[in-house]
Each structure stands twice: as structure tokens, then as C-alpha cells.
Amino acid sequence: MTRFLIVSLLLGISHTTQAQTQVGAVATAAVTSPAKPLSAEQQIRKTVSFIKMTCTSGDKTVELSGTGFFVSYPDHRLGEKGIFSYLVTNRHLAECWDDDRRPRPVQKVDLTLNLKVGNSQHVVNDSGNVPWILPTDTSVDLAVFPMLPDQTYDYITISASDFVDADAVLSEGERIMLSGFFYQFPGVRKMQPIVREGILAMLPDEDLTTTTGNPGKVYLADVHIFNGNSGSPVLVNLGGIRGGRLSGDSYRMVGIVSGMYSEDTDFNLQIVTTLVGTTHGNSGIAMIVPARQLKVLLDDPRVQAQRDAEVPIILKLEAAQKEKAQNTSANDAK
């Protein structure tokens, strides 16, 4: 078990990067070509982490489990491939909401990540919650946390440049894929994310009531999700026949799983999160927070201010490391 590392710079990571090396607070990545290219299914599994929140509910302790994933935000002030890294999940998981959508006191945050050596490790903050950044729009069920796992972990990030930023490129029936926590078998030796597929079922041009209880912009998907899928990344395949031309698979980040519609015995549908199971049937309709909402959060002045504050510190550290390396090289040459 290790403690949370609240560092956000990640240099040179791409969707297929496999090797990362840490130098103090700054990480650089050796971009390598794997012997066998990873499939889209393998890549999305590697973006995922499992999050367990231990919270206080009255005089009881409760645990909620869900999914997180890593995104990278390009920042060319740090070089051509400079990026910041963030852990993403849902607001309702990050704040450990009760059934009435009220935040509960958090005792501990436990993040499970796979290691390159083949097993998994728990990254734990046992002194309360971490400083999640939440959208100012209360309809958006998202939360981000600046975080950089070191080079011992087996993970990749989804670049913000690969987000779908406009509904115009989408249509109902597009194929989607998600990956997240499978509560029936989360894994014994290592974390085992599940992959599920479906289609975009509705792209509403009107506001719907979201999992936060407020009207907002969401997509609906025909895909079966369940307990623990909250916070799962969703990719859409924009390949196939487009404008009379046939192309291969082309996956983009379309959104984040937020909840689903449950169905009771009277066939009434109700919005629920995927944190806990209920006796209601699963309608098979999932609610997806659009990726552009995540981009809005990453562009938020509060998040930008953090990056602005870190950039000169990082550049100064890099300069000091470069000078030290040059001095060492000069001494070795004597």
C-alpha cells in the first residue's frame, strides 16, 4: 500500500505509451513501440482504476466502489509533448453521496492500480477525502483530481485532444465501448476491469434530469451497466462508412458513465447511480456525461490556475536536473 501522490505533470504519454520514468516530481515517458499493438479494448482497460470510498453514515461506516480513469491535458509550455494528468470519476462517488444525493464524510480513499510486474497495489489516502475539483454546474456528475502514478504502474491516459467535442459528429446507433469495475469479480492477484459494448441510443437536444437531480446535457446509451460502473470511460467508434467513404475503426472519448434507468414492476423508469444494486430491474439504458463536459471542467479557471502555478516550478526543476546531469557528465569526463 502506498499514499496518494498529488503531482500532475506527465510528459510524453500517448494512448499506446507503455513505459514511464519518474524524476522527482516530474515524469517523462520513453515512447516505445510494443511488439504487438494494443487493441482498443486492451487500451481502455489500461486507463481504468478502481476507487473505494470509506464513508461515515450516521453511526455506521459504509463503503462505495466505482471506477476512475486517467486523462492527459496537453500544455505546450512544458514542451511539445508536455501534459498534465488527472484522475476522473463521478461527483456522486467522489463525495460519497447517500440516497438523497447528500455528500457524506469520507474516512478513506482507496485507489487500486495494476503494476507492471503483474499484480495490483492499493494507493490510499487514509486521512479523509482528497481535494477533488467539481464542476460549478451542479447538473454535471464529474470530479477530477490531479494525480500522477509513478512508472511502476501499468496504465495509460486518454488525451483531452481525443475527446468528442461536438454532437454533430455523432448519431444514434454509433457503437460504443466502456470499461470499469466488475463487482462480481474485481480480481484477486490484479485488477480486472470488464469491457462492455453497446450503442448510443439518444442524443437529446433538450435537458434531461441527470444523476445529480438537476436538468442538464447527457447522452443515453443502450448498454447494460451495473454496480461499480460509475465513472467508467466510454469510447465511440467513429469508423465505418462516413460521407460515402469506408474507414477502419476510429475510437474517440465520448463520455463517462454516470448512472442508469432502473425499471420497477409497474414498468416505471427511475434514474439511479451505479454504486449500489437494487431490487429494480435494469432497463439497459445508461446515462453518459458528454466528454465535452469533462473538457469544460479541465478548462475551468480553478484547474487552469493550478497548472499556471505548477509550470514555473516544473520548468525550474527540469533546468536544475539538466544542469546536474551536465555537471555529472563533465566530472565523469575528467
C-alpha positions as CSV (number, residue, x, y, z in Angstrom):
1,M,0.0,0.0,0.0
2,T,1.2,3.5,-0.8
3,R,0.0,7.0,-0.2
4,F,-1.6,9.3,-2.9
5,L,1.0,11.3,-4.9
6,I,-0.6,14.7,-5.6
7,V,1.5,15.5,-8.6
8,S,0.0,16.3,-12.0
9,L,2.7,16.7,-14.7
10,L,3.1,13.8,-17.2
11,L,5.3,14.3,-20.2
12,G,5.1,12.5,-23.5
13,I,2.3,10.0,-22.7
14,S,0.2,8.8,-25.5
15,H,-2.6,6.2,-25.9
16,T,-0.1,3.5,-26.5
17,T,2.8,4.5,-24.3
18,Q,3.8,1.7,-22.0
19,A,6.9,3.0,-20.2
20,Q,7.1,5.9,-17.8
21,T,10.0,7.1,-15.7
22,Q,9.8,9.4,-12.7
23,V,12.4,12.0,-11.9
24,G,11.3,13.7,-8.6
25,A,8.0,15.5,-9.2
26,V,8.4,15.4,-13.0
27,A,7.7,12.4,-15.1
28,T,9.0,11.7,-18.6
29,A,7.9,8.8,-20.8
30,A,10.0,6.7,-23.1
31,V,7.7,6.3,-26.0
32,T,8.1,2.7,-27.1
33,S,6.6,0.6,-29.8
34,P,5.1,-2.6,-28.3
35,A,5.8,-5.8,-30.0
36,K,2.1,-6.2,-30.6
37,P,-0.1,-3.1,-30.8
38,L,-2.8,-3.0,-28.2
39,S,-6.4,-3.3,-29.3
40,A,-8.9,-0.6,-28.3
41,E,-10.3,-3.0,-25.8
42,Q,-6.9,-3.5,-24.2
43,Q,-6.2,0.2,-24.2
44,I,-9.4,1.2,-22.5
45,R,-8.8,-1.4,-19.7
46,K,-5.4,0.1,-19.0
47,T,-6.9,3.6,-18.5
48,V,-9.1,2.3,-15.6
49,S,-8.6,2.2,-11.9
50,F,-10.9,1.0,-9.1
51,I,-12.0,3.5,-6.4
52,K,-13.3,2.5,-3.0
53,M,-14.7,5.3,-0.7
54,T,-15.0,4.6,3.0
55,C,-17.5,7.0,4.5
56,T,-19.5,7.8,7.6
57,S,-23.3,7.4,7.5
58,G,-24.7,8.3,10.9
59,D,-23.1,5.9,13.3
60,K,-22.2,3.4,10.6
61,T,-19.3,3.0,8.2
62,V,-20.2,2.4,4.6
63,E,-18.1,1.5,1.5
64,L,-18.9,2.5,-2.0
65,S,-17.0,1.2,-5.0
66,G,-16.7,2.7,-8.5
67,T,-14.4,3.4,-11.4
68,G,-11.9,6.0,-12.2
69,F,-9.7,6.6,-15.2
70,F,-6.8,8.8,-16.3
71,V,-6.8,11.7,-18.8
72,S,-4.0,13.9,-20.0
73,Y,-4.3,17.6,-20.7
74,P,-1.7,19.0,-23.3
75,D,0.2,22.0,-22.1
76,H,2.9,23.1,-24.6
77,R,4.5,25.4,-22.1
78,L,6.2,22.2,-20.9
79,G,7.4,21.3,-24.4
80,E,5.8,19.8,-27.5
81,K,4.6,16.7,-25.6
82,G,4.0,18.3,-22.2
83,I,0.8,17.3,-20.4
84,F,-0.9,17.3,-17.0
85,S,-2.5,14.1,-15.7
86,Y,-5.9,13.8,-13.9
87,L,-7.9,11.0,-12.3
88,V,-11.5,11.3,-13.3
89,T,-14.7,9.8,-11.8
90,N,-18.2,10.8,-10.9
91,R,-19.2,13.6,-8.4
92,H,-21.6,11.2,-6.6
93,L,-18.7,8.7,-5.9
94,A,-16.1,11.4,-5.1
95,E,-18.4,12.9,-2.4
96,C,-19.8,9.5,-1.3
97,W,-23.5,10.5,-1.8
98,D,-26.3,8.9,0.1
99,D,-29.6,8.0,-1.5
100,D,-30.8,11.6,-1.2
101,R,-27.7,12.9,-3.1
102,R,-26.1,14.4,0.1
103,P,-22.3,14.2,0.5
104,R,-21.1,12.1,3.4
105,P,-17.9,12.5,5.5
106,V,-15.1,10.5,3.8
107,Q,-12.7,8.5,6.0
108,K,-10.5,6.9,3.4
109,V,-10.0,6.8,-0.4
110,D,-8.6,3.6,-1.8
111,L,-7.4,3.5,-5.4
112,T,-6.4,0.2,-7.0
113,L,-3.9,0.2,-9.8
114,N,-2.2,-2.6,-11.7
115,L,1.6,-2.8,-11.5
116,K,3.9,-3.6,-14.4
117,V,5.2,-6.6,-12.5
118,G,1.8,-8.3,-12.9
119,N,-0.1,-7.7,-9.7
120,S,-2.0,-4.7,-8.3
121,Q,-1.4,-2.2,-5.5
122,H,-3.6,0.0,-3.3
123,V,-2.9,3.7,-3.3
124,V,-4.5,5.0,-0.2
125,N,-5.4,8.3,1.4
126,D,-6.5,7.3,4.9
127,S,-6.9,10.8,6.3
128,G,-10.1,11.7,4.7
129,N,-11.1,12.7,1.2
130,V,-8.7,14.0,-1.5
131,P,-9.2,17.6,-2.9
132,W,-11.5,16.7,-5.9
133,I,-12.3,19.5,-8.2
134,L,-16.0,19.6,-9.0
135,P,-17.9,21.4,-11.8
136,T,-19.6,24.6,-11.0
137,D,-22.6,23.3,-13.0
138,T,-24.4,21.2,-10.5
139,S,-26.0,19.0,-13.2
140,V,-22.6,17.6,-14.2
141,D,-21.8,14.4,-12.4
142,L,-18.0,14.6,-12.7
143,A,-14.9,15.1,-10.4
144,V,-11.2,15.3,-11.2
145,F,-8.1,15.1,-9.1
146,P,-4.5,16.0,-10.3
147,M,-2.6,12.7,-9.9
148,L,0.5,11.1,-11.4
149,P,1.1,7.4,-10.6
150,D,4.8,6.6,-11.0
151,Q,6.5,4.4,-13.5
152,T,5.9,1.2,-11.6
153,Y,2.1,1.2,-12.5
154,D,0.7,-0.3,-15.7
155,Y,-1.6,2.4,-17.0
156,I,-2.2,4.8,-19.9
157,T,-4.1,8.0,-20.3
158,I,-6.8,9.3,-22.6
159,S,-5.8,12.6,-24.2
160,A,-8.2,15.5,-24.0
161,S,-7.4,16.1,-27.6
162,D,-9.2,12.8,-28.3
163,F,-12.5,13.9,-26.7
164,V,-15.6,14.2,-28.9
165,D,-16.3,17.9,-28.6
166,A,-19.4,18.3,-30.8
167,D,-22.6,16.3,-31.1
168,A,-22.6,17.0,-34.8
169,V,-20.1,14.1,-35.4
170,L,-22.4,11.7,-33.5
171,S,-25.6,9.9,-34.3
172,E,-27.9,7.4,-32.6
173,G,-26.7,3.9,-33.3
174,E,-23.0,4.6,-33.1
175,R,-21.1,1.7,-31.5
176,I,-19.7,2.4,-28.0
177,M,-17.4,0.6,-25.6
178,L,-16.8,1.1,-21.9
179,S,-14.6,-0.4,-19.2
180,G,-15.0,-0.4,-15.4
181,F,-15.3,-2.2,-12.1
182,F,-16.9,-5.6,-12.2
183,Y,-18.1,-6.1,-8.6
184,Q,-18.7,-9.9,-9.0
185,F,-15.0,-10.4,-9.8
186,P,-12.8,-7.3,-9.3
187,G,-9.7,-9.5,-9.4
188,V,-7.6,-11.4,-6.9
189,R,-4.0,-11.0,-7.9
190,K,-4.6,-8.0,-10.1
191,M,-7.3,-5.5,-11.0
192,Q,-9.6,-7.0,-13.7
193,P,-11.7,-4.3,-15.5
194,I,-14.6,-5.5,-17.5
195,V,-15.3,-4.3,-21.1
196,R,-18.9,-3.9,-22.4
197,E,-20.3,-2.7,-25.7
198,G,-23.5,-1.1,-26.9
199,I,-24.8,1.8,-28.9
200,L,-25.7,5.4,-28.5
201,A,-29.5,5.4,-28.1
202,M,-30.4,9.0,-27.8
203,L,-28.6,12.4,-28.2
204,P,-31.2,14.7,-26.6
205,D,-31.3,18.3,-27.8
206,E,-33.2,19.1,-24.6
207,D,-32.0,18.9,-21.0
208,L,-32.7,15.7,-19.1
209,T,-32.7,15.2,-15.3
210,T,-29.2,13.9,-14.6
211,T,-28.0,11.7,-11.7
212,T,-27.4,14.9,-9.7
213,G,-31.2,15.6,-9.8
214,N,-30.7,18.7,-11.9
215,P,-31.5,19.3,-15.6
216,G,-28.5,19.0,-17.8
217,K,-26.9,17.7,-21.0
218,V,-26.4,13.9,-21.2
219,Y,-26.4,11.1,-23.7
220,L,-28.4,7.9,-23.3
221,A,-26.8,4.6,-24.3
222,D,-28.2,1.1,-24.9
223,V,-25.7,-0.8,-22.8
224,H,-26.0,-2.9,-19.7
225,I,-24.2,-1.3,-16.8
226,F,-24.3,-2.2,-13.1
227,N,-22.9,-1.7,-9.6
228,G,-19.4,-0.2,-9.8
229,N,-19.5,1.2,-13.4
230,S,-19.9,4.8,-12.1
231,G,-17.0,6.8,-13.6
232,S,-16.3,4.3,-16.4
233,P,-14.8,5.9,-19.6
234,V,-16.9,5.4,-22.8
235,L,-15.4,5.3,-26.3
236,V,-17.3,5.7,-29.5
237,N,-16.3,4.1,-32.8
238,L,-16.4,6.8,-35.5
239,G,-15.1,4.5,-38.2
240,G,-17.2,2.7,-40.9
241,I,-18.9,4.5,-43.7
242,R,-18.7,8.2,-43.4
243,G,-19.6,10.6,-46.2
244,G,-19.7,7.7,-48.7
245,R,-16.2,6.5,-47.6
246,L,-15.3,3.4,-45.7
247,S,-12.7,3.6,-43.0
248,G,-11.4,1.3,-40.2
249,D,-12.2,1.6,-36.5
250,S,-11.6,5.0,-35.1
251,Y,-12.3,5.4,-31.4
252,R,-12.8,8.7,-29.6
253,M,-13.7,9.5,-26.0
254,V,-17.4,10.2,-26.0
255,G,-18.2,10.4,-22.3
256,I,-18.3,9.0,-18.8
257,V,-20.9,6.6,-17.3
258,S,-23.0,8.4,-14.6
259,G,-26.0,6.1,-13.9
260,M,-28.8,4.2,-15.4
261,Y,-32.6,3.9,-15.6
262,S,-34.0,1.2,-13.3
263,E,-37.3,-0.4,-14.1
264,D,-39.9,-1.4,-11.4
265,T,-42.7,-3.9,-11.6
266,D,-45.0,-1.3,-13.0
267,F,-42.5,-0.6,-15.8
268,N,-41.7,2.9,-14.4
269,L,-38.2,4.1,-15.1
270,Q,-36.1,5.9,-12.4
271,I,-32.7,7.4,-12.6
272,V,-30.2,5.7,-10.3
273,T,-26.4,5.7,-9.9
274,T,-24.5,2.5,-10.3
275,L,-22.9,2.5,-6.8
276,V,-25.3,0.1,-5.2
277,G,-27.6,-2.6,-6.5
278,T,-31.4,-2.5,-6.1
279,T,-34.3,-4.9,-6.5
280,H,-35.4,-3.0,-9.5
281,G,-34.7,-4.4,-13.0
282,N,-32.1,-2.9,-15.2
283,S,-33.7,-1.2,-18.2
284,G,-30.5,-1.4,-20.2
285,I,-30.4,2.3,-20.7
286,A,-27.3,4.1,-19.3
287,M,-26.7,7.8,-18.7
288,I,-23.5,9.2,-20.1
289,V,-21.9,12.5,-19.2
290,P,-20.6,14.0,-22.5
291,A,-16.8,14.2,-22.8
292,R,-17.1,17.9,-23.6
293,Q,-18.3,18.5,-20.1
294,L,-15.1,17.0,-18.8
295,K,-13.2,19.3,-21.1
296,V,-15.1,22.3,-19.6
297,L,-14.0,21.1,-16.2
298,L,-10.4,20.7,-17.2
299,D,-10.5,24.2,-18.7
300,D,-12.1,25.6,-15.5
301,P,-10.2,28.7,-14.2
302,R,-9.6,26.8,-10.9
303,V,-7.9,23.9,-12.7
304,Q,-6.0,26.3,-15.1
305,A,-4.7,28.2,-12.0
306,Q,-3.2,25.0,-10.6
307,R,-1.4,24.4,-13.9
308,D,-0.2,28.0,-14.1
309,A,1.2,27.7,-10.6
310,E,3.0,24.4,-11.4
311,V,4.5,25.3,-14.7
312,P,7.3,27.6,-13.4
313,I,8.1,25.1,-10.6
314,I,8.4,22.3,-13.1
315,L,10.5,24.2,-15.5
316,K,12.8,25.3,-12.7
317,L,13.1,21.7,-11.6
318,E,13.8,20.5,-15.1
319,A,16.5,23.1,-15.5
320,A,18.1,22.1,-12.2
321,Q,18.1,18.4,-13.3
322,K,19.6,19.2,-16.7
323,E,22.4,21.3,-15.0
324,K,23.1,18.4,-12.6
325,A,23.2,15.9,-15.4
326,Q,25.6,18.2,-17.4
327,N,27.9,18.6,-14.3
328,T,27.9,14.9,-13.7
329,S,28.8,14.2,-17.3
330,A,31.6,16.8,-17.2
331,N,33.0,15.3,-14.0
332,D,32.9,11.8,-15.5
333,A,34.8,13.0,-18.5
334,K,37.7,14.3,-16.3
